[in-house]
Amino acid sequence: KPTPDWPTPAGMLVNGRMQPKKDVRPGEMFGHLDAYLKQSRTRLAELFKKYDVSGDGELDLLELASLLRDLRLPGVGNADILYFMALMDADGSGTVNQNELLSS
């Protein structure tokens, strides 16, 4: 299915000044996730459970944001987090379940 064109954030406002940022691409995020899993010898299911703080089997926006920020992606901002949520939330529920994360 076609992916809509998403606007690319130009940067972040820091102390009243626009600071240009590097583009964070989906492949880069998944590459960081893969490297993190290998380095920490963690399985994706364990990682999902760690960030599913509510224990409901879904990552909400705050839980996903925590996961993405802990991957230490350069310059990941709120717009990027919303973008990745939209990318991974296949059923449109506003959350990401483990199957959606795996299939991303």
N, C-alpha and C positions, 0 to 999 in steps of 0.2 A: 504494500500500500504506500502511496506517496507520502513523503514527509513534508510538512509545511515549512516554508522558509521562516526561520526564527531570526529576530533581530539580534545582532551581536553587540553586547555591551561594550561601549567605548572605553570604559575605565571605571574608577571608583572615586567618589568625592572624599578627599582626606584633608581635614583642616581647611575646608572651604576651597580647595583646589582640586581640579580634575587630574587624576593620576592615571595615565594610560596603563592598560593591562594587557597581558598576553592572552591570546585566545585559548580557551580551554575546550578542546574538542572531545566528543564522546570516546573516540579511540584512545585518547590520552588518559581519560578518567579510568577506562577499563584496564589500560596498561598499568596504571598506578595501583589499581585494585589487585591485579594479578601479581605484581611485584610484592605488594604488601602481604598477600596470602603466602607466597613462597618464602619471603624473608621471615615471617613470623610463624611459619609452619602451621598455619591456621586453615581450617576448612571453611568454605563459604557459609555452610550451615551454622558453624560456630560464630562466625562474624555477624551473621544476620541476627542470631539470638542475642549477642552482646549488645547490638544497637537497638533491638526491639525492646526498649525499656518498659513499655506498657505491657509486654507479654501477650499482645493480642494477635501475633502472627503477621502483622503488617508494620511497615515502616511509614510513619507519618512524615510530614515535611520536616519537623524538627529532628526526628531520629535520622532521616536521610541526610540532613544538613550536617549533623554530628559526624556521621560516617564519612562524608565527602571531605569535611574539613580535617579529619584525622588522617586522611590519605595524603595530606600536605600537597595538594594541588596548588600550583602557583597562582595567586590572585583569584581564587574561586570566591565569587560573591553571591548575593542573593538571587540575582537573575540567572546565574549558572545553575544554582540549586533547583530553581523552578524549571529550568530547561531540562535538567536530568530527570526530575520527577515526571515531567510530561513525556519524556522519552521512554521511561521504564514502566509507567502506569498504563499497561495495556488495556485494562478493563475500565479505565476512567473513574475509578473509585476515589481517587485523591490520595491513595496510599500505594505502597509497593509491597507485594507479598514475595515470599521466597521464590516461587516459580517465575514471577516477573523479573526478579533480579537475575536468576539463573539464565533466563532466555534472552536477557539484554546482552 
